[in-house]
Amino acid sequence: MDDGKLIVFSAPSGSGKTTIVQHLLKQKELNLEFSISATSRAARGEEIDGEHYHFLSLEDFKSKIKNDEFLEWEEVYRDNFYGTLKSEVERIWAKGKHVIFDIDVVGGLDIKNIYPKKTLAVFVKPPSIEELKIRLKKRKTETDDKINMRVAKASIELATAPQFDFIIENHHLNTALKEAYDLVASYVGVNTSKEHE
């Protein structure tokens, strides 16, 4: 698809970007498909390979890095890699769809740098670091140490917000969802004059 676009949503963990991306994927007129990231970490809970992530062994991930098979990748924590396979983007474009990413800030900016003319990069900002900590605790999926690590990382990530095309402040989810919809619809050329549900 020659006119396939890339829509990047990045944010510190717990900001609500996943909820926003899931909402946008349900809006059929936007013609979006989710880019499934690859990771070297083990599946958690109900996660399914090829649906939530492409789960790769550490060796396999490193060999794909060596073979230049990633659009972007990052070692988020020690021996814990995440990345976007080039084949994933090509697969979605081949279906005539636009690619939407739910990705960390480093990966999001990498994609924007590789495809500056094809990428809409949106940063989702939490109301505050304190609120972020509360949201992460509510998930009950990680230890306090891991939460503190994510909160420390969030402070650094917030500093990158001005490098994105747009910043959505997620104080009220419905407002953030509407803002995200309007941005993406306008970017992919969907007429937004009809009332958005």
C-alpha positions in Angstrom: 0.0 0.0 0.0 1.8 3.1 -1.2 -0.3 5.5 0.8 -0.2 3.4 4.0 0.4 5.5 7.1 1.8 4.8 10.5 0.1 6.1 13.6 2.2 5.9 16.8 0.8 6.2 20.3 3.5 6.4 22.9 3.3 7.1 26.7 4.7 6.0 30.0 3.2 2.7 31.2 -0.2 3.3 32.8 -1.1 6.5 30.8 -4.0 5.0 29.0 -2.5 4.6 25.5 -3.6 1.0 25.2 -7.2 1.9 26.0 -7.1 4.7 23.4 -5.5 2.4 20.7 -8.1 -0.4 21.4 -10.9 2.2 21.0 -9.5 3.5 17.7 -9.1 -0.1 16.3 -12.9 -0.5 16.8 -13.6 2.5 14.5 -13.8 0.6 11.1 -13.8 3.7 9.0 -10.3 4.5 10.1 -9.0 1.3 8.4 -6.4 0.5 11.1 -4.6 -2.6 12.1 -2.5 -3.1 15.2 1.2 -3.7 14.9 2.0 -6.6 17.1 5.4 -6.0 18.8 8.0 -8.7 19.3 9.4 -9.3 22.8 11.9 -11.5 24.4 10.0 -11.7 27.7 7.8 -14.6 28.6 4.0 -14.4 28.1 2.0 -13.2 31.1 -1.3 -14.5 32.2 -3.7 -14.9 29.3 -1.3 -13.5 26.6 -1.3 -15.3 23.3 1.6 -15.5 20.9 0.9 -13.6 17.6 -2.1 -11.8 19.2 -0.7 -9.8 22.1 3.0 -10.1 21.1 5.3 -12.2 19.0 7.1 -14.0 21.8 10.7 -14.7 20.8 13.6 -16.3 22.7 16.4 -14.0 23.7 18.7 -15.7 21.1 16.1 -15.4 18.4 15.5 -11.8 19.1 19.2 -11.0 19.0 19.6 -12.9 15.7 16.8 -10.8 14.2 18.6 -7.6 15.3 21.7 -8.9 13.6 19.8 -9.6 10.4 18.3 -6.1 10.4 14.7 -7.5 10.6 13.5 -4.8 13.0 12.1 -1.3 12.2 13.0 -0.4 15.8 14.0 -2.3 18.9 15.0 -1.5 22.4 16.3 -3.3 25.5 13.7 -1.9 27.9 15.1 -3.7 30.9 18.1 -6.0 31.1 17.6 -8.9 28.6 14.1 -7.7 28.1 13.8 -6.6 24.4 10.8 -5.2 22.6 10.7 -4.3 18.9 8.7 -3.9 15.7 9.4 -6.4 12.9 9.6 -4.9 9.4 7.6 -7.8 8.2 4.7 -6.9 10.5 4.4 -3.4 9.0 4.7 -4.8 5.4 2.0 -7.4 6.2 -0.5 -4.7 7.3 0.3 -2.4 4.4 -0.2 -5.3 2.0 -3.8 -5.6 3.3 -4.4 -1.9 2.4 -4.6 -0.8 6.0 -2.8 1.8 8.1 -0.6 0.6 10.9 -1.3 1.7 14.5 1.3 1.3 17.3 1.0 1.1 21.0 4.7 1.5 21.7 7.2 3.0 24.2 8.6 6.5 23.5 12.0 5.5 22.2 10.4 3.1 19.7 7.8 5.7 18.7 10.4 8.3 18.0 12.5 5.8 16.1 9.6 5.1 13.8 8.9 8.8 13.3 12.6 9.3 12.3 12.6 6.4 9.8 9.2 7.4 8.2 8.9 11.1 8.9 6.4 11.8 6.1 4.2 8.7 6.8 4.0 8.9 10.6 1.6 10.6 13.0 3.3 10.5 16.5 1.0 11.1 19.5 2.2 11.2 23.1 -0.4 10.3 25.8 0.3 12.2 29.0 -0.9 11.1 32.4 -2.5 13.7 34.7 0.5 13.4 37.0 3.2 11.0 38.1 1.2 10.3 41.3 -1.9 9.3 39.3 0.3 7.1 37.1 1.6 5.3 40.2 -2.0 4.8 41.4 -3.0 3.3 38.0 -0.1 1.0 37.9 -0.9 -0.3 41.5 -4.5 -0.9 40.5 -3.4 -3.3 37.7 -2.0 -5.6 40.4 0.3 -7.2 37.7 3.7 -6.1 39.1 5.7 -5.9 42.3 6.3 -2.5 44.0 9.9 -2.6 42.8 8.8 -3.0 39.2 6.2 -0.2 39.6 8.8 2.1 41.1 11.1 1.3 38.1 8.3 2.2 35.7 7.5 5.5 37.6 11.2 6.5 37.5 11.3 5.7 33.7 8.0 7.7 33.2 9.7 10.9 34.5 12.4 10.5 31.8 9.8 9.6 29.1 7.6 12.7 29.9 10.6 14.9 28.9 10.3 13.5 25.3 6.7 14.6 24.9 7.6 17.8 22.9 9.3 15.7 20.2 5.9 14.2 19.2 3.5 15.7 16.7 0.7 16.0 19.3 0.2 15.5 23.1 -3.0 14.2 24.5 -3.5 14.8 28.2 -5.5 11.9 29.6 -7.3 13.5 32.5 -10.8 12.3 31.3 -10.8 9.2 29.1 -13.8 10.2 27.0 -12.2 13.5 26.1 -8.9 11.8 25.3 -10.7 9.2 23.1 -12.5 11.9 21.1 -9.2 13.9 20.7 -7.4 10.8 19.5 -10.2 9.9 17.1 -10.3 13.4 15.5 -6.5 13.4 15.1 -6.3 10.0 13.5 -9.4 10.6 11.3 -8.0 13.8 10.0 -4.6 12.2 9.4 -5.9 9.2 7.4 -8.4 11.4 5.5 -11.7 10.3 7.1 -14.5 12.9 7.0 -15.3 13.6 10.7 -18.4 15.7 10.1 -20.5 12.7 11.0 -21.1 12.4 14.7 -18.5 10.1 16.2 -19.9 7.5 18.7 
